[in-house]
Amino acid sequence: MSVPALPALRSLVTGTPPHLTPQSAVQEAARTLFPRMAARPSLLDVFGNAQIESRALARPLEWYLSPRGFAEKNAVFIEEARTLTRRLAAQALAEAQVDPKDVDAVIVVNTSGLSTPSLDADLIGALGLNRHAARMPIWGLGCAGGAAGLARAADLIRAGFRRVLFVAVELCSLTLVKGDESSSNFVGTALFADGGAALVLTATDVPGPPALAHLHGAYSTLIENSEDIMGWDVVDDGLKVRFSRDIPALVRGMMRGNVREALAAHGWPREDVSTFVVHPGGVKVLAAYEEALSLSAGALDSSRRVLRQYGNMSSVTVLFVLAEVLRAAPRGRALLSAMGPGFSAEHVLLEFPA
């Protein structure tokens, strides 16, 4: 029996739309967006407590101060998502030394907008990818989508595909519902940002640059009766965010055991993992991860830097964290983790080259 190919990460590219916006400017805009809540100055502390300095937006900040319907916001999503994914995917293929015509599978993950035909079809036409490539658009996994999409891309390599392009794009700012003064919409405005990432996985024996990492497996968990914790409510003005305050408590309660299960499923002792690549859903979520996993001080500094510089870009964010980790030339075994609607946890086991 042949041994499945070991997926190799050959490139990873990240990027954002052009409208870089200071958190202080977003906080000031919140006075116009949420007049009732802004009348209570203590509520505006959420913008400072988020520990975000800046983030990128799909449109200039002033655009968000006027009411926008679902159709208008989704049209912006399609336009900006196509622009961003084309640029990032082309760069990822170039860095991986993969000819677009040799790509045999394309995965695109997003949750913050709708497109039919899906964004992978646009990439095939725009970049001249193999028109017979297998297409796998994945929608609805939210913050867990970056980890889950990476896992599915690796599964395709193990199944015999040779060169897989994986792209994640989120324009979370477009889910702002002006006039909705719910706590979820208010917190989302303090956290949400826009960005994209593209990467190429190949079989190990495919010629190209040295592998940045190898992928050894993945582990998914869906928590029963947890649909109310995170998601969208579809309203006339678009996708209205649904958050629960229970997310940090869930992380503290389940993550220690869940991580051990994920590692044990692939024969990895917890002690063998030296690096954790964690989606920064917020500072309280990161603190809960550190507590649950008994991590040393500084273990999640990469996650905090990404949150500070870019905000929460949903599925894309954990890939920004991975790019940040890779800049430090890590060695040994790592676990990439994210949680999202469902409520769910996704883990990917990585090994960096010696």
N, C-alpha and C positions, 0 to 999 in steps of 0.2 A: 504494500500500500504506500502511495506517495505521501510525503510529508507536506502539509499545506505551506504555501509561501509565507515567509515572515514579512509583514508590511514594513516598509521603510519610509520615513518622513523625509522627503527630499527638498522641500521648500515650504516656507510659511511667510505670508505677506499680510500686513494689516494696514488699514487706512480709514479715513473719515471723510465726510462731506466738508466743504471749505469754511463753513460758518462757525469758527471757534468762538465760544462765548464764555465769559467769566461767570462763575457761580453768583457773584455779587449782582450781576446784571439780571440774571434769572430771578433772584430773590426780589429785586426791585420790581420786575415785571409781575411778580405774584401779587403785588398790591393791586394791580389793575385786573388780573385774572380772577382773584379771590378776595373781593372787597370785604366780605363778611368775616372771613378767617383772618385777613390781614389787620382787621381792627383789633385783634388780640395779639399784641407784639410777641408774646411768648410762643405762639404757634410758628412764627417765622424762624424760630431757632432751628427748626428741622433742616433748613438750608445750610446753616453752619455746622450742625451736628453730623451732616452727611459726609463731611470731610472731603468734599469735591471742590477743586479749585477752578476747573474749566471743563467744558465738554463741547463737542461738535454737534451742530444742528443741520437738518436738511434745508432749512430756510433761515433767513435772518430773523433775529428774535422778534422784531416788530410784526412779522407776518402772523405770529401766533396770538397776537393781541386782539385779532378780529375773529368772529365766529367762522368756523369752517365746517362744511358738511362732509359726510363720509366720502362721497364721490370725489370731491375736490382733493381731500387729503390722500385718498388712494391713488389718484392720478399723479400726485407728487411722488408718492412712494414708488410707483412703477418707473417714472422718469429718473429719479435719483438712484434707485436701486440698480437699474440697468447701467447707469454711468459708472457707479462705484464698482460693481461686480466685474464689468468688462475690464476696467483698469487693473484691479487686483488680480484677477484670474490670468490676464496676459503676463503680468509680472511674475506670478508664481510659476507659470509654465516655463518662462525664460530662465528663471533661477534654477529650476529643476532640470533644465536642458531636455525638455520634452517637447517634441513637435506637436502642435495642436491636433494634427491629423492622426496621431498615435494614441490619443486619449480614448480609452474604451469604456469609461463610465464617468458620469457627471452627477454629483449630489449637490443640491442647493437647499440650505436650511433658512427658514425665516418664520416669524410669527406676527410681525407688526404691519403687514399689508398683504393684499391679495393680487395675484396675477395669473390669468389664464389666457393664452399659453403661459406656462410657468417659466421662471427666470432661467432655468437650464436651457430651454429651447432658444431663448435670446442669445445665450452665450455660445451655443453651437453655431448659430448663424453669424454672429458678430465676430467671433474669433477664428472661424474656419475649423472648428473641431470636427472630429469624425462624426458624420451624420448618422452613423449606425451605432454610436455610443449608447450604452444603457443609461436611462435617465431616471433619477430618483429624487423628485422634489419632496421635501419633508416640511410639513407645516404644523404648528400648534404645540411644539415642545417648549416654547419659551426659553427661559434661562438655561434649561438643560439641553437645548438643541445643539450647542456647540460640541458638547461631550458625546451626545448620542450620534450626531452626524459623523464625527470622527470615528466612532466605533463601527458604524455601518460602512464607512469607506474602507476600513481595515478588513471587515468581513468580506467585502467584494474582492480584495486582493487575495485573501485566503481561498476564495471560491474559484480563483483562476484568472480574474481580470489582472491586467499588467500595469496599467497606468490610470489612476483615478484622480480626478479633479474634484475637490470639495470646497464649496464656497458657502459662507454664512453672511447674511446681511440683515441688519435691523435698523429701522428708522423709528425708534420708539417715541421720539418727540411728536410724531404725527398722531399719536394716540391721545394727546392732550384734548380734553373736552372742556372748552371754555364755559364758565358758568357752573360747572359741576363742583360744588364745594364739599364733596365727600372727602374723608381723610385719605382714602386710597388715591384719588386723583391728585390731591395736594402733595402727598409723599412721592408719587410718581413724578410730579413736576420737579421735585427736589433731586431726584435720582436719575431719571431717564435721559439717555443720550443716543447718538446715532453713529454707526460705524460698520465696517465689514472686514472680512478676513478670507483669504484663499490659500489653499495648500495643495500639494501634490503628494500622493502616496504611490509607491511602486513596489513591485516584487523586488526582493533583495538583489537578484541577479540582473536587473535592468541596468544598463550603463547609465552613469550620471555622476553628479557630485556626491561626496560622502554623505551618508545618512545622518540627519540631525538627531534622530531617535528611531527606535524600533517599537512596534506596538505588539504587546503580548496577549491582549485579551480585554474584555470589558464585562461590566456587571450592571444590571438594571434592577431597580426596585420600585414598585408602585404601591403606595400606601392606600389601604382600603378606606373608603368613605371620607376622602379628603378633597373632593372637588371644589369645596368652598374656600380653600386656602389661597389659591392663586389662579388667575385666569383673566379672560375678557368677558364683559357683558356687551353684546352688540346692541347699540342704540342708534338713533337716527344720526347722531353726530359722529359716529365711528365706533372704535374699539375702546370701551371704557374699562380701565384697569380694576382688577379685584385683588386686594392684598389682605393677608391676615397678619395680626401682630404675633401669631403663634409660631412663625417660621424659626426664629432663633431658638425657641424652646424645643421645637421639633429636632433641630440640628443637635442640640445638646443631648436630647433623649435617645436619638437613634444612631447618630453617626459613628460612634465608637464601634458598636456591634456591626453596623452595615459595612464599614470599611474592612473590618476583619473578615467578614464573610466574602467580600469582593476579592480580597487578596488570597484567602484560603481556597477559593474556587479555582485558582490557578496555581496553587502550591507555593505562594509567596508568604513568608512570615512577615508580620507587621514590622519587625525590626530591620528588615532588608530595605525598607523604603526610606530614602533619605530626603526626598523632595516631594512637596505637595503643591500641585497646581490647582488652585481653588477659585471658582467663580466668585467674585466679590459682589454679592447681592446687596451688601451694605455693611457698615462697620460692625453692627451688632451680629450679623450673620458670621462674619469673619471671627469675631471674638468667641462665638459659640463653637465654631470649628476648632479653634485653638484649645478651648476648654475640653471639648469632647475627645480630641485626639492627643491631649497632653503634649502639645507642640511647644518647642522652645521659643523664646523671644526671637522675633525676626523671621520665623519660618514662613510667614505669609506676607513678607514685605513686598514681594512682587505683586501680589493681589492688591495690596493697599496703594501701591504706586499707580497701578492702572486705574483704580477707582478714583484716586485723587486727580489724575490727569485727564481721564476720559469719561467718568461717570459709569453708570450701569447701562450697557448696550445689549442686554438680554443675551441671546445665544452667542453673540460674537465675543463677549468679554473674556471668557475663559481662554479663548485663542489668543487674545492680546496678552493675557497672563503667561501663556506658554511661550510666546515670542519674547517676553521680558525675561523669563527664566532662561531661555536659550542663549541670551546675550551674555550670561555669566558662565557659559561653557560648563554646564553641570555634568556630573558623572553618576553612574549607578542607576538604581531603580527609582521610579516616581509614580505617583498616582494623580491623575487629572480628574477632578470632581466638580459636579454642578447639580443643582436641584431646580425643579421647575414644576409647572402645572401638572396636575394629576392626582395628588401631589407625588413627585417622583424624585429619585436620585439616580444619577448616571456616573459611572466610574470607568476610566480607561487606564490600563496598566502600560506604562512606558518604560523603556530602558535607554538611557543615553550612552553613547559610545565611550569606551574607556580611553 
